[in-house]
Amino acid sequence: MKILVTADVHLGFRALGKVERGINVRERDTYEAFFRVLEVVHRERPDVVFIAGDLFDSRRPSVDAYNVAFEVLSYFPPTYIVAGNHDNDSPFNRSPLRVLPRRLPNVRVFLKPGIEKVGDLTVFFLPYLENPYFEPADLLLCHVRDVRVKRYRDAIRVKNELYRFCFSGDLHMFTEVDRNFVYVGPPERFTFEQEGHPVGVCVYDTEREKLDYIELPGRKFVTLHDPPDDLQSLEGAVVRVVLQGQPSEYEWLKDLKKVALSVSVTWQKPDKQVVQEEIQISKGNLFERFEEFVSQRSFSQKAVELARTALRSAYELEQSKSH
């Protein structure tokens, strides 16, 4: 049996405030990444698909996030999804994963731990829990934080010795924790923590007990300390620049701003003792981005005027507080 495993898709994730064609650019990145996973499914023809948590970025996804989930998942073979910390049940919001099996007979969702037969193997499905527990099975699909990963403090230890192989979500980097335990990693980058790390999906052959990692393209995250050798290679990248002195001293930042999706600058005083607060250099100020957004949607003029007035009032109030 061949299993394709992905995790941390985070459909609906938004960042940077950049809008194109009426949608946040980073939100669109998550949708395109999920469609790339679908391309791998068509190419590799797995028997089943596992999703190790955080299919959605929040418990209240946008309509677009739902639509993409329904469209892509409808083309998947039998699919098993465990809830992550972003899309599990909470005291105030029910998991958005609940609606998927109602429309998609090929999708099985686990909001609570459970063992199920998949092909000729048993799988323990473990969604995100504050105090997880482990039951023996052939395979483990989970969304947990293992103490063997340095970034996780006061975490638990996955009992991977109980399984032939374990797949987990939550860590946004493909990581081999043990010979039979991996963090799958996402199909898209979200932060500079992922800079230099690949994004992709895993394909596991249960007969040969062989794991292959298939790398996918994703949004570039780049840190610069000096002018780039090839400016065009940063087309569409999310860039942070760390400099000595003031940003105004560096004319090349203007050219960088023209090609990158986002540029942030951190500068350091000559004594290297004080690091100034990060400053965002965005394409267009808040009001310009607002006008771009409304121009691409069908809002009434009255609604636009009300929103424009509210935005201006909020900005002026914030400015008066800062002075």
GUTI-88416 format. One record per atom (N, C-alpha, C): x, y, z. Coordinates in pm, whole numbers, padded with zeros to 5 digits, always signed. Layout:
BEGIN
XYZ/...
//
This chain:
BEGIN
+00084-00120+00000/+00000+00000+00000/+00088+00125+00000/+00047+00223-00079/+00120+00350-00087/+00037+00459-00020/+00101+00532+00072/+00033+00637+00148/+00102+00770+00122/+00027+00870+00080/+00079+01006+00071/+00042+01080+00198/+00141+01144+00260/+00118+01213+00387/+00156+01360+00375/+00064+01447+00414/+00092+01589+00422/+00044+01641+00557/+00079+01765+00589/+00040+01822+00719/+00050+01974+00712/-00016+02040+00805/+00000+02185+00824/-00019+02263+00694/-00128+02233+00626/-00159+02305+00502/-00202+02448+00534/-00274+02465+00644/-00317+02597+00694/-00396+02676+00589/-00495+02612+00530/-00580+02682+00434/-00643+02805+00499/-00630+02919+00432/-00686+03043+00486/-00587+03129+00561/-00464+03082+00577/-00359+03162+00643/-00342+03295+00572/-00329+03403+00650/-00309+03536+00592/-00193+03605+00661/-00118+03686+00585/-00007+03761+00642/+00033+03873+00545/+00105+03969+00598/+00171+04077+00523/+00077+04184+00469/-00053+04159+00462/-00147+04260+00419/-00145+04291+00271/-00077+04210+00193/-00070+04232+00048/-00187+04162-00020/-00265+04238-00095/-00384+04185-00161/-00368+04198-00312/-00398+04089-00382/-00400+04089-00528/-00526+04020-00575/-00595+04081-00668/-00720+04026-00723/-00819+03991-00612/-00820+04076-00510/-00920+04062-00405/-00890+03958-00300/-00768+03903-00297/-00737+03800-00198/-00596+03822-00145/-00577+03796-00018/-00446+03807+00044/-00349+03712-00027/-00232+03763-00062/-00136+03684-00140/-00092+03558-00065/-00068+03572+00064/-00022+03455+00139/-00136+03353+00157/-00259+03400+00164/-00372+03309+00167/-00378+03229+00038/-00359+03298-00074/-00359+03231-00203/-00246+03128-00212/-00134+03159-00148/-00022+03063-00148/-00063+02929-00089/-00143+02932+00019/-00184+02805+00081/-00274+02725-00013/-00359+02796-00088/-00446+02726-00182/-00366+02663-00296/-00272+02740-00348/-00189+02688-00456/-00104+02569-00408/-00058+02575-00284/+00021+02464-00229/-00064+02337-00220/-00191+02352-00182/-00278+02234-00171/-00307+02175-00310/-00318+02260-00409/-00336+02210-00545/-00210+02140-00594/-00093+02185-00547/+00031+02113-00583/+00033+01975-00519/-00020+01964-00399/-00033+01831-00337/-00122+01742-00423/-00229+01801-00475/-00319+01724-00563/-00244+01676-00687/-00156+01758-00742/-00077+01716-00858/+00009+01595-00825/+00066+01594-00703/+00147+01478-00661/+00058+01355-00648/-00063+01373-00595/-00157+01262-00583/-00186+01202-00721/-00209+01287-00820/-00236+01237-00955/-00115+01164-01012/+00004+01214-00980/+00126+01155-01036/+00166+01025-00965/+00157+01024-00831/+00204+00910-00753/+00097+00801-00736/-00030+00840-00750/-00142+00747-00735/-00136+00667-00604/-00136+00735-00490/-00137+00663-00362/-00272+00594-00340/-00269+00491-00256/-00395+00423-00221/-00477+00505-00123/-00409+00575-00034/-00477+00660+00064/-00393+00786+00087/-00457+00887+00145/-00389+01011+00184/-00410+01032+00333/-00303+01068+00403/-00309+01106+00544/-00281+01256+00555/-00356+01327+00639/-00329+01468+00668/-00311+01480+00819/-00189+01516+00861/-00152+01514+01003/-00179+01647+01073/-00301+01697+01059/-00342+01813+01137/-00325+01947+01069/-00404+02045+01117/-00401+02184+01069/-00422+02195+00918/-00525+02126+00870/-00565+02148+00731/-00609+02293+00715/-00684+02343+00815/-00726+02483+00815/-00641+02562+00912/-00628+02691+00885/-00548+02777+00973/-00625+02823+01096/-00758+02817+01091/-00837+02860+01207/-00965+02778+01213/-01034+02789+01326/-01160+02719+01343/-01276+02788+01273/-01250+02905+01216/-01353+02976+01140/-01296+03015+01003/-01278+02916+00915/-01215+02943+00786/-01304+03031+00698/-01241+03095+00600/-01314+03173+00503/-01387+03079+00407/-01482+03136+00332/-01553+03058+00231/-01455+03004+00128/-01356+03085+00092/-01255+03039-00005/-01180+02917+00047/-01144+02919+00176/-01071+02806+00233/-01155+02679+00228/-01284+02690+00261/-01373+02574+00251/-01383+02524+00108/-01401+02617+00014/-01418+02578-00126/-01297+02503-00179/-01177+02553-00145/-01055+02486-00190/-01045+02347-00126/-01077+02337+00002/-01072+02208+00070/-01166+02108+00004/-01288+02149-00022/-01384+02059-00086/-01338+02019-00226/-01289+02114-00302/-01250+02084-00440/-01133+01988-00445/-01026+02017-00369/-00906+01933-00375/-00934+01794-00316/-00996+01790-00200/-01020+01662-00134/-01111+01571-00216/-01198+01629-00297/-01290+01547-00376/-01215+01461-00478/-01092+01500-00513/-01012+01424-00609/-00915+01327-00541/-00909+01331-00409/-00818+01242-00336/-00878+01101-00326/-00792+01001-00314/-00840+00867-00276/-00887+00872-00131/-00926+00762-00069/-00967+00765+00072/-00867+00845+00157/-00920+00941+00232/-00836+01038+00302/-00871+01040+00451/-00766+01038+00534/-00783+01036+00679/-00715+01160+00738/-00793+01235+00815/-00745+01363+00868/-00756+01364+01020/-00645+01399+01088/-00653+01424+01233/-00654+01575+01254/-00725+01619+01356/-00732+01762+01386/-00602+01810+01448/-00561+01932+01413/-00445+01995+01475/-00489+02098+01577/-00394+02167+01635/-00428+02268+01735/-00497+02390+01674/-00487+02406+01541/-00555+02519+01475/-00697+02487+01435/-00728+02359+01413/-00861+02327+01360/-00932+02215+01438/-00897+02199+01567/-00969+02102+01649/-01088+02170+01717/-01167+02093+01791/-01276+02150+01868/-01219+02236+01980/-01290+02344+02013/-01253+02427+02126/-01378+02455+02207/-01365+02512+02328/-01484+02542+02407/-01578+02641+02339/-01528+02720+02244/-01610+02824+02183/-01640+02801+02035/-01562+02716+01968/-01583+02692+01825/-01566+02544+01793/-01659+02491+01716/-01647+02353+01673/-01551+02345+01556/-01488+02232+01540/-01388+02215+01436/-01450+02229+01297/-01384+02304+01207/-01433+02313+01069/-01420+02181+00994/-01341+02089+01049/-01325+01959+00984/-01455+01877+00987/-01544+01911+01078/-01667+01833+01095/-01752+01829+00969/-01748+01934+00890/-01837+01939+00773/-01784+01858+00655/-01655+01825+00656/-01595+01761+00538/-01658+01625+00505/-01671+01533+00602/-01728+01402+00567/-01874+01408+00523/-01944+01516+00558/-02084+01527+00518/-02099+01544+00368/-02001+01605+00305/-02005+01628+00161/-01908+01539+00084/-01812+01483+00155/-01707+01405+00089/-01702+01265+00149/-01762+01167+00083/-01765+01031+00137/-01628+00965+00146/-01529+01022+00076/-01394+00964+00079/-01310+01015+00195/-01366+01106+00277/-01289+01169+00384/-01335+01119+00520/-01239+01085+00602/-01262+01042+00741/-01187+01138+00832/-01254+01194+00932/-01196+01294+01022/-01190+01239+01163/-01078+01265+01233/-01061+01221+01371/-01041+01342+01461/-01144+01372+01540/-01136+01478+01641/-01103+01420+01777/-01114+01288+01788/-01075+01215+01909/-00988+01098+01866/-00901+01049+01955/-00815+00935+01919/-00897+00812+01883/-00844+00734+01790/-00911+00611+01753/-00825+00525+01664/-00851+00395+01667/-00781+00298+01582/-00875+00254+01472/-00824+00249+01351/-00906+00206+01237/-00821+00124+01142/-00886+00032+01077/-00819-00051+00977/-00811+00026+00846/-00691+00036+00791/-00670+00099+00661/-00596-00003+00575/-00665-00057+00475/-00606-00166+00399/-00587-00285+00492/-00467-00341+00492/-00440-00454+00581/-00364-00412+00706/-00360-00280+00735/-00288-00229+00852/-00383-00160+00948/-00344-00157+01076/-00417-00078+01174/-00344+00054+01194/-00420+00161+01209/-00363+00295+01226/-00425+00359+01350/-00338+00413+01437/-00386+00490+01551/-00387+00637+01510/-00504+00695+01506/-00521+00835+01468/-00530+00919+01595/-00433+01011+01610/-00422+01089+01733/-00424+01238+01701/-00539+01305+01719/-00544+01450+01697/-00471+01523+01809/-00461+01655+01796/-00394+01734+01897/-00469+01728+02030/-00396+01693+02137/-00451+01688+02272/-00351+01749+02368/-00400+01806+02477/-00311+01859+02579/-00233+01746+02647/-00301+01633+02667/-00236+01517+02731/-00259+01393+02644/-00182+01378+02539/-00204+01265+02448/-00162+01131+02510/-00222+01027+02458/-00185+00891+02498/-00168+00809+02371/-00108+00690+02384/-00073+00611+02266/-00122+00468+02282/-00183+00418+02175/-00229+00280+02171/-00156+00208+02058/-00113+00085+02080/-00036+00012+01978/-00115-00006+01848/-00044+00005+01737/-00101-00019+01604/+00015-00034+01508/-00017-00056+01381/+00090-00064+01282/+00149+00074+01253/+00061+00173+01237/+00105+00309+01204/+00043+00409+01300/+00108+00525+01311/+00057+00635+01393/+00050+00761+01307/-00068+00824+01303/-00084+00956+01241/-00128+01052+01351/-00048+01157+01374/-00075+01240+01490/-00038+01386+01465/-00076+01470+01562/-00036+01611+01563/+00008+01640+01706/+00136+01617+01732/+00189+01624+01868/+00322+01698+01870/+00366+01728+01992/+00496+01793+02010/+00585+01700+02092/+00693+01658+02030/+00782+01560+02090/+00901+01630+02156/+00934+01586+02276/+01039+01649+02356/+01176+01638+02290/+01192+01547+02195/+01321+01531+02129/+01348+01643+02026/+01248+01724+01999/+01265+01842+01914/+01298+01960+02004/+01408+02029+01980/+01460+02131+02071/+01361+02242+02101/+01281+02279+02003/+01191+02393+02022/+01075+02362+02116/+01048+02235+02140/+00935+02196+02224/+00981+02174+02368/+00944+02263+02456/+00976+02248+02598/+00857+02188+02671/+00884+02110+02772/+00779+02046+02852/+00683+01966+02764/+00736+01906+02658/+00654+01826+02568/+00655+01680+02612/+00578+01599+02540/+00574+01456+02569/+00670+01383+02475/+00687+01255+02498/+00768+01173+02407/+00676+01078+02334/+00678+01086+02202/+00598+00994+02122/+00653+00853+02140/+00565+00757+02167/+00609+00619+02187/+00619+00549+02052/+00715+00593+01973/+00727+00541+01837/+00766+00393+01832/+00814+00340+01946/+00848+00197+01949/+00724+00108+01937/+00605+00167+01953/+00481+00090+01943/+00435+00072+01799/+00505+00137+01702/+00455+00142+01566/+00563+00109+01464/+00518+00064+01348/+00612+00044+01238/+00661+00179+01184/+00567+00278+01179/+00607+00411+01137/+00510+00513+01194/+00564+00635+01222/+00485+00743+01281/+00499+00869+01197/+00387+00936+01173/+00384+01063+01100/+00318+01167+01189/+00382+01284+01201/+00323+01389+01283/+00323+01522+01211/+00227+01606+01248/+00223+01744+01206/+00264+01833+01321/+00257+01964+01301/+00284+02072+01396/+00419+02138+01371/+00525+02063+01355/+00656+02121+01325/+00661+02154+01177/+00685+02278+01142/+00676+02322+01004/+00804+02298+00924/+00869+02189+00953/+00989+02148+00879/+00994+01997+00875/+01026+01940+00759/+01044+01797+00753/+01161+01758+00844/+01134+01670+00941/+01235+01635+01041/+01225+01488+01075/+01335+01418+01066/+01341+01278+01108/+01381+01272+01255/+01287+01239+01339/+01313+01232+01484/+01379+01100+01521/+01334+00994+01457/+01388+00860+01482/+01376+00781+01353/+01426+00660+01353/+01427+00580+01231/+01287+00557+01176/+01187+00558+01264/+01049+00532+01221/+00953+00644+01260/+01004+00766+01273/+00921+00877+01319/+00966+01006+01252/+00874+01067+01174/+00906+01192+01107/+00798+01296+01131/+00842+01422+01134/+00750+01534+01117/+00743+01559+00967/+00623+01556+00914/+00605+01561+00770/+00642+01697+00713/+00610+01804+00786/+00633+01938+00733/+00522+01979+00636/+00507+02108+00611/+00399+02158+00526/+00437+02167+00378/+00338+02190+00291/+00369+02212+00149/+00396+02359+00116/+00397+02447+00218/+00423+02588+00196/+00498+02645+00316/+00575+02754+00294/+00646+02821+00404/+00558+02931+00462/+00576+02953+00593/+00497+03055+00662/+00582+03159+00733/+00702+03120+00779/+00786+03211+00857/+00932+03194+00818/+01017+03285+00870/+01160+03276+00845/+01223+03155+00913/+01154+03096+01006/+01205+02974+01068/+01224+02864+00963/+01148+02871+00855/+01156+02770+00749/+01256+02807+00639/+01322+02921+00654/+01418+02964+00553/+01527+02857+00534/+01549+02820+00410/+01651+02720+00381/+01604+02577+00397/+01481+02558+00443/+01427+02423+00458/+01329+02394+00346/+01328+02271+00295/+01235+02237+00187/+01092+02227+00237/+00997+02236+00146/+00857+02206+00174/+00816+02096+00078/+00719+02014+00120/+00679+01905+00034/+00587+01807+00103/+00583+01684+00052/+00498+01579+00107/+00579+01450+00118/+00528+01358+00197/+00591+01227+00211/+00508+01120+00141/+00576+01022+00084/+00509+00905+00028/+00571+00783+00093/+00486+00702+00156/+00534+00586+00232/+00482+00458+00168/+00574+00368+00135/+00541+00237+00081/+00541+00137+00197/+00424+00087+00232/+00414+00001+00351/+00476-00136+00330/+00479-00183+00207/+00537-00315+00182/+00688-00312+00195/+00750-00209+00138/+00896-00197+00146/+00940-00119+00269/+00842-00060+00341/+00870+00025+00457/+00972+00133+00417/+00944+00197+00306/+01033+00298+00250/+00960+00433+00244/+01029+00536+00292/+00974+00671+00291/+01047+00757+00190/+00972+00824+00102/+01028+00918+00007/+00972+01057+00038/+01060+01157+00029/+01016+01295+00048/+01016+01364-00088/+00901+01419-00125/+00887+01487-00253/+00882+01637-00228/+00984+01707-00272/+00993+01851-00249/+00904+01927-00347/+00843+02034-00296/+00756+02118-00376/+00805+02262-00374/+00770+02341-00475/+00807+02483-00470/+00724+02555-00364/+00778+02658-00306/+00706+02737-00207/+00757+02880-00210/+00688+02967-00139/+00731+03107-00132/+00869+03115-00068/+00960+03193-00129/+01096+03208-00076/+01097+03299+00045/+01173+03262+00147/+01205+03348+00261/+01356+03366+00262/+01402+03491+00259/+01545+03518+00244/+01590+03626+00341/+01702+03602+00409/+01765+03701+00496/+01889+03756+00428/+01901+03889+00421/+02016+03953+00357/+02091+04040+00457/+02224+04038+00445/+02311+04128+00522/+02384+04225+00428/+02382+04191+00299/+02449+04272+00197/+02360+04277+00073/+02390+04365-00022/+02311+04369-00146/+02312+04234-00215/+02200+04192-00270/+02196+04061-00337/+02273+04063-00468/+02334+03950-00501/+02407+03938-00628/+02310+03934-00746/+02196+03872-00725/+02097+03858-00832/+01963+03905-00780/+01928+04028-00810/+01804+04086-00759/+01681+04011-00810/+01686+03968-00935/+01569+03902-00994/+01539+03767-00929/+01639+03706-00866/+01616+03578-00799/+01527+03595-00677/+01506+03720-00633/+01422+03748-00517/+01282+03793-00558/+01248+03773-00684/+01115+03808-00732/+01008+03735-00648/+00921+03811-00585/+00813+03753-00507/+00853+03698-00371/+00977+03716-00329/+01024+03661-00202/+00982+03747-00084/+00977+03685+00033/+00962+03757+00159/+01103+03776+00214/+01146+03901+00226/+01286+03930+00255/+01298+04011+00383/+01397+03975+00463/+01434+04059+00577/+01581+04097+00560/+01611+04222+00590/+01745+04276+00571/+01799+04319+00707/+01918+04274+00741/+01984+04311+00867/+02105+04395+00831/+02107+04522+00876/+02209+04618+00833/+02271+04692+00950/+02389+04747+00927/+02451+04845+01015/+02412+04984+00966/+02384+05075+01056/+02349+05211+01015/+02201+05224+00988/+02163+05330+00919/+02023+05358+00889/+01984+05303+00752/+01859+05254+00737/+01815+05204+00606/+01825+05307+00496/+01812+05435+00529/+01818+05540+00428/+01953+05546+00358/+02055+05484+00418/+02188+05486+00359/+02202+05383+00246/+02103+05300+00229/+02115+05189+00136/+02015+05205+00023/+02061+05260-00089/+01974+05286-00203/+01920+05157-00266/+01996+05048-00253/+01953+04925-00318/+01825+04868-00257/+01789+04916-00139/+01664+04870-00079/+01544+04909-00166/+01555+05022-00235/+01444+05066-00320/+01421+04968-00434/+01531+04920-00492/+01518+04822-00601/+01466+04689-00548/+01510+04653-00428/+01464+04528-00367/+01314+04532-00343/+01266+04646-00298/+01124+04663-00271/+01039+04641-00396/+01095+04671-00514/+01021+04660-00639/+00997+04515-00680/+01085+04425-00637/+01073+04286-00683/+01021+04192-00575/+01049+04221-00448/+01009+04131-00340/+00862+04150-00304/+00801+04047-00252/+00664+04059-00203/+00660+04148-00080/+00759+04130+00008/+00766+04207+00132/+00911+04223+00173/+00945+04340+00225/+01080+04365+00273/+01070+04426+00413/+01139+04367+00508/+01149+04425+00641/+01296+04451+00670/+01323+04559+00742/+01461+04599+00768/+01485+04610+00918/+01590+04546+00964/+01637+04561+01100/+01776+04619+01093/+01802+04727+01163/+01936+04783+01160/+01994+04786+01300/+02124+04791+01305/+02196+04778+01430/+02291+04896+01446/+02297+04950+01564/+02390+05060+01590/+02534+05010+01583/+02628+05100+01553/+02768+05058+01537/+02824+04981+01656/+02776+05012+01779/+02832+04940+01894/+02774+04799+01907/+02676+04766+01820/+02615+04633+01815/+02545+04596+01947/+02515+04696+02027/+02450+04669+02154/+02298+04683+02146/+02253+04769+02056/+02110+04796+02049/+02058+04761+01910/+01964+04673+01904/+01902+04637+01778/+01768+04706+01772/+01748+04784+01668/+01625+04862+01655/+01509+04772+01616/+01391+04823+01640/+01269+04749+01606/+01257+04733+01456/+01204+04620+01416/+01189+04590+01274/+01090+04687+01211/+01122+04734+01091/+01036+04826+01019/+00991+04759+00890/+00861+04761+00865/+00808+04701+00744/+00812+04802+00629/+00866+04760+00517/+00859+04840+00396/+00761+04767+00306/+00637+04812+00302/+00535+04740+00227/+00504+04813+00098/+00444+04741+00006/+00404+04800-00122/+00271+04872-00101/+00275+05003-00074/+00154+05079-00052/+00120+05086+00094/+00076+05203+00141/+00038+05216+00281/-00100+05156+00304/-00149+05168+00428/-00274+05104+00465/-00390+05151+00378/-00397+05282+00353/-00508+05336+00275/-00501+05292+00129/-00381+05285+00075/-00365+05240-00063/-00407+05094-00079/-00371+05011+00021/-00410+04870+00015/-00561+04855+00028/-00622+04941+00111/-00767+04938+00125/-00835+04971-00008/-00787+05075-00074/-00847+05115-00201/-00829+05005-00307/-00713+04940-00306/-00690+04831-00400/-00786+04716-00374/-00808+04687-00246/-00896+04576-00209/-01039+04602-00254/-01094+04721-00222/-01235+04748-00256/-01255+04761-00406/-01151+04800-00478/-01164+04813-00623/-01181+04679-00691/-01144+04571-00621/-01149+04437-00679/-01268+04356-00628/-01353+04419-00548/-01473+04354-00496/-01597+04435-00528/-01714+04374-00521/-01840+04441-00555/-01910+04492-00429/-01852+04594-00366/-01914+04657-00250/-01996+04777-00296/-02102+04808-00220/-02178+04929-00251/-02096+05051-00214/-02125+05163-00280/-02050+05286-00253/-02070+05330-00109/-02191+05309-00056/-02221+05348+00081/-02134+05268+00179/-02123+05138+00155/-02042+05053+00243/-01895+05093+00238/-01847+05126+00117/-01707+05167+00102/-01681+05297+00178/-01774+05393+00167/-01756+05521+00234/-01756+05504+00386/-01845+05420+00437/-01849+05394+00581/-01719+05331+00628/-01670+05231+00552/-01545+05164+00589/-01426+05260+00579/-01426+05343+00476/-01318+05439+00459/-01314+05539+00575/-01432+05587+00617/-01440+05681+00730/-01394+05616+00860/-01436+05490+00881/-01397+05419+01003/-01246+05395+01006/-01190+05361+00890/-01047+05336+00882/-00968+05464+00911/-01014+05574+00855/-00945+05701+00876/-00953+05745+01022/-01071+05726+01084/-01089+05763+01225/-01000+05679+01316/-00994+05548+01287/-00911+05459+01368/-00764+05497+01356/-00722+05532+01235/-00582+05570+01213/-00549+05700+01288/-00638+05798+01278/-00613+05926+01345/-00611+05909+01496/-00698+05821+01548/-00698+05795+01692/-00568+05731+01737/-00519+05637+01657/-00394+05569+01689/-00277+05668+01687/-00280+05757+01586/-00173+05857+01575/-00175+05953+01693/-00294+05994+01739/-00303+06086+01853/-00250+06022+01980/-00271+05889+01993/-00220+05816+02110/-00067+05812+02110/-00009+05799+01991/+00137+05787+01981/+00207+05919+02008/+00132+06031+01997/+00192+06161+02023/+00155+06205+02163/
//
